[in-house]
């Protein structure tokens, strides 16, 4: 009974931990694509949501392959998402996400329990996995890959009749997310271990069943919109300029030490220490998953799967049994964490993080029935798809469909006007853009989108500011009747309110204030420049002598 209480509280803590409010920019286009799939009963090919896709034909076979893949490889997951949203709304989506991630952690714990007897060691493995999984508590189809990958490993550990679950699992997985290729990897590694044992004269009794089930699973996984092209797509990803610019494809740093890197280093050290008794499959899985994680931070979840199992398997056993009071102490500690997370508001946020989205701008466009080519920032594309399609189609979004459009987008957003290429305004003219829906910063890095302050010129001849709130601003060439243009300098007020809003909600990212200080310093407004650089320096930041010197200089000018 005591341990049932521990398990119940542990499950509740995980569900709470994995249920922050919806805040991922890609969630919206997944949901909209699911709606399109369910209502039209067809795959979204050609792209119905961005008007730039058709005007930018693929530059080569690799880009064409990636475009088709990105439009189709998650179709079943997207349909599931829309179905869940239709029944349970945004709360249902948060609950689905929490269940998927909690299921991943439970499966890691079950594999650890299969390897190492006891109660607390497998539970520790589950929580080690949860600490990594918490970084991925967003509403994307890759959550299904996490669950299915852990389930595949669990099946391969248990073997027996469970092996024949692998073919239908891979069939479903291959239509939910391109990560099903990881299923091929683990099938190959467990099959290789069985082959080595067979060669050494110690064959497992179910080796033949393992090889047959693995072959059937790989064969059946080809029944998806992209067949067996996934290896080529992955190579295309690695050579893509667009993909290389996305933060989630950046390398996982080993220092400063974070939970995934700590698990990776601890697991590697333990494998070396216990090398004489380490199974071949553990060497193979750890090596492959560690390499994948180091290549791209989005693969860190793989360390959350393999490292806890390695630690549970090869750490020396604690011979003394846990005292009876340990169960009650564990239950009490988990209950305290659950209460703290619930009271503090971090747990069970069954809602959308509303402050992040350009809902007011979308309302403005809908209210005035604006139907004209628009330019939008990358991070707002998915939300505008969700709110405005089919009334409006977006310029760009998180599906990463065209290298040439992305390059034009960057030139427009950063207001490039260098010789040898078209200016930002020339590109806007070329695409026939009539409406701009903008935010001012990339908030993690604090990078300022230079198009915004360029439009603050009171003598701007083309674009009129017609809507502004802390989330977004709307500018138009020709505002509709009844819409009064705002003062163009209000663009700077938008930048201030937007940065203040983000620092209020995400104080760990204060660098937009540094960028704002630089803008006001350039236009000679030393008081506002000093204010914003001071806000930046008051927040968490690394050594920044340039900002500190600028602040001191501005302080001297104000005296």
Protein Blocks (a to p, Z undefined) as FASTA:
>chain_A
ZZmmmmmmmmmmmmmmmmcccfbfklmmmmmmmmmmmmnopacbdcfkbmklmmmccfbf
klmmmmmmmmmmmmmmmmmmmmmmmmnommlmmmmmmmmmmmmmmmmmmmmmmmpgcjkl
mmmmmmmmmmmmmmmmccdfklmmmmmmmmmmmmmmnnmmllmmmmmmmmmmmmmomklm
mmmmmmmmmmmmmmmmmmnopacfklmmmmmmmmmmmmmmmmcfkljmlmmmmmmmmmpm
klmmpmklpccdfbdcdfklmmmmmmmmmmmmmmmmgcfklmmmmmmmmmmmmmpmklmm
mmmmmmmmmmmmmgccdfbacdfklmmmmmmmmmmmmmmmmmnopgopabddfklpckkl
mmmmmmnopacdddddfklmmmmmmmmpckbccfbdckopafklmmmmmmmmnopabehi
acfklmmmmnopabdcddfbdfknopacfklmmmmpmklckbccfbdcfkbccddfbdce
hiacddfklmmmmmmmmmmmmmmmmmmlmmlmmmmmmmmmmnopaklmmmmmmmmmmmcc
dddfklmmmmmmmmmmmZZ
